[in-house]
């Protein structure tokens, strides 16, 4: 097979071809490395790519285990990437921040261990917004990642590097983390599929925390089938994570049926109102029509409290961030200022020089809402609002199997536009953050393009532990669209044959 033919496969398709001896894991790894060489100068999707000889050694070893019958899963031999806030032993993990620029963990996150056991070939660590704080992957200390559909635009964030890498065929799938939409929104901007599982389904052990009650690791891939296969590998009970849940039914691929007959799908009227781009709205309504034609019962309804989700989220997330990020003080690990007088001066200078402006903004906001006199007024009120939002979703799911809506109000903005107005950037999370506040699963699937050729994402939201519902609805919708690789990535893959 040519490099372009290999790179056009989904993760599950590649796994099947490796098992059928039509292609080897080493050939797949070489195709990905060639694509990284071609695309990275343009996109900057990775912070760290492992040494080529190490990647090929890993692929050779896995190929032997596949040939001997030891590895039989759908992801065996498939090259994958990991977001740079998920720890890997002996590989730099920076959270795209200067303060962790030289941090090399001594252990590997449980989610990555599960991928390794399944035989995935880990290529490297993807770029992200610093400490996952941002919606554009422009707050990274290693420079912004660009959108493979148009490099003048952002890929979304904070898992922008993972989504850009998958879209540009620089890996076959990637791990991201989702605190307020950080997998689903960049998946929407990059034209790929992103899944945020129910809180507690995937172990957070080894994920560098931003908002501990909201964070969840999940897969980014080319289609729904890949996401279901990856989630089967990732979902596991982990005693090292006190919030990890023991789930009996982990056969997510059984939900992949092109049949939504009788499925009840609700579209919140609040999600189609003011601030939504007309082209995005049209794509959501078209998706609803596709599902209706396939036998689903689709109707609009009122989902209350939507306007309170953003303030509640930013109060809770910033409060947890100010607590979680207090450990980065220049003492035990990470960056330490060169010149200082005394301990307090070292703290101040190390943190001032090590953190970027967006991280400082959120730490200060979090420290403020947790401070004496403001705790009740802001933090406790936000927690009460979170409980009310969960209740509103519980009521919605007593009537509907799946909630359908946009993943973001617009398609990808141009580089530099969002950082001028942080509040506007925060408002861009309106359709994703409620899912994290309520601990629900969410799935973004490509749903067409706007007039400028930028992807639009359709979001499916399910009740807790009902990933199968959203996978089934997403899979059925996906049958009418299909996956498309960006022209830039396709030309780069084809160019390798010519060289």
Steps between C-alpha positions, in 0.01 A plus 500: 500500500614857430543752782190690384290181501622416852437852633148512357395201717322535834665346810272193495548450122880517545484250789309255275750539215794444736337177625429395141872559419413755229714759676735493800508714812846621396369619161216685674748664742726605210201650312403702810860619558520614136172691542628662821814619317284652227228655719667610824675810357151624406278371783709462821268221626769333716709624792711180506541227238685191626828407328440331166706192590302461825163522317611244240639270773164524680315421172727200423449358848121538475500345151672189641234474773223535238660231279532263797129544582569671835338831395160463337317828580384753238769759591805270492777657292315831449704825547342738756582829675439621857412851621788663687321513837486119522814354663731253330806354667827627351323736258480875560153606622476881501128594498629743232630721781842649573461399865513129401733540200746234624266275699545129424256281700614183675169322430242458222132597512256209528329597172834479314583169672169364367590615146841335527344174619272516194809530276475864390826660382546831688650765269527801732329776698265753341484877546224655712390820673724550804370276782190441280388861560371639173283419201742558211842336578650849479598524870770230457854601599617315185302712256150452361379194310334574165189353341580250219193618304639854493824585686384861549237366742522342847439127554297565817612396845624401736557165318574684174828314441331159529215598264731669250735197499212256432351721225842542334571122515798559733358212707197272466343602831593701807413546865365835613360630827165676535432740790241724331492379140873464433454185288164574336558864395838447323362180343225722355752757370730234347234277340573191711302298759555562872348321798482618861398195710286510817704637792683213671501264199866561413760523778641848568815350655789668319290784358644830628196657664326822396149460649491162676119473519468575126807347326458185291733329250345393170581401141532708182478302175376508140163338564256366761616138457855600599375692806293200616798263456735736688250553783478122549876504561501812721203418726629323808466519876817637661561490874754781459215738407236545773244623243547199268183296440472123454292452185360160410389566140798623298403354163462841334547367146172309527322839480624564146176437314363709216160497666338766716140384459296625796799681660381818673723798420454845656643828371513773769333815359756701703779346285352640177454858621707816502874475429483186286646535150223442238712243313561302821128516581415374149745207544339401834149512350621297201645237738163491680327443166738214408426326831126564465506335156675200657214452746594714802244718677653851500355804678610823663458565873599753766817416691509753781805661665715502183601864554631417850730221384792722395526705824456186712765313299764774509456554875531125578777426246708803605458418871619142441782625275631743763514211745647245254764737359631608841738201485698669219706726723860447384584274796448132417496492118463724198638846429673706769593868456875563478515805729298550818538599865336265747226240465206732423699681233583161342129401496393830346771519235480131402123518457506843331760385246374141464124551446346672198238779518188277463614263777578795729157648426322178601715442811424854618128459427499166685687639800256792512182287500646274773610790720333594826185705444457386138484121546125499576415769245673330207632148555212352701247668268678347200485154662126541559456607136696192390254279693204677334654451153539127573134490608392673176685235297347220711155634412594524130628141496175375651347599164789460252771241426735755341532880492611645166661840448804690372847446648596868461315820403722558193761326289871551582593868548819648354822486702528796737128586501398320821785606731413869452176441692527222764132538601390438142724191496335376823153549346602273212471204742125549547394167342767277653555593865163384639603145405803522732306667781249212492763226438328388178644338185521711181597420141588739215467371143583695177181646351605685186691823428428872489537728196874538574554122500545476879346197679184516711455254788173343618484414871312204651451502878392193699396421854765373747645162392288504181788539253337233285208733422722779368728255316197346329353841403841631391573188295161513326548870415859440384382249237351796309819709510824294498850617596703748298870577539608866466650579157828613661547161671387304194750681276781446752421126514492476119821702474695226680441262209632758253815570700 
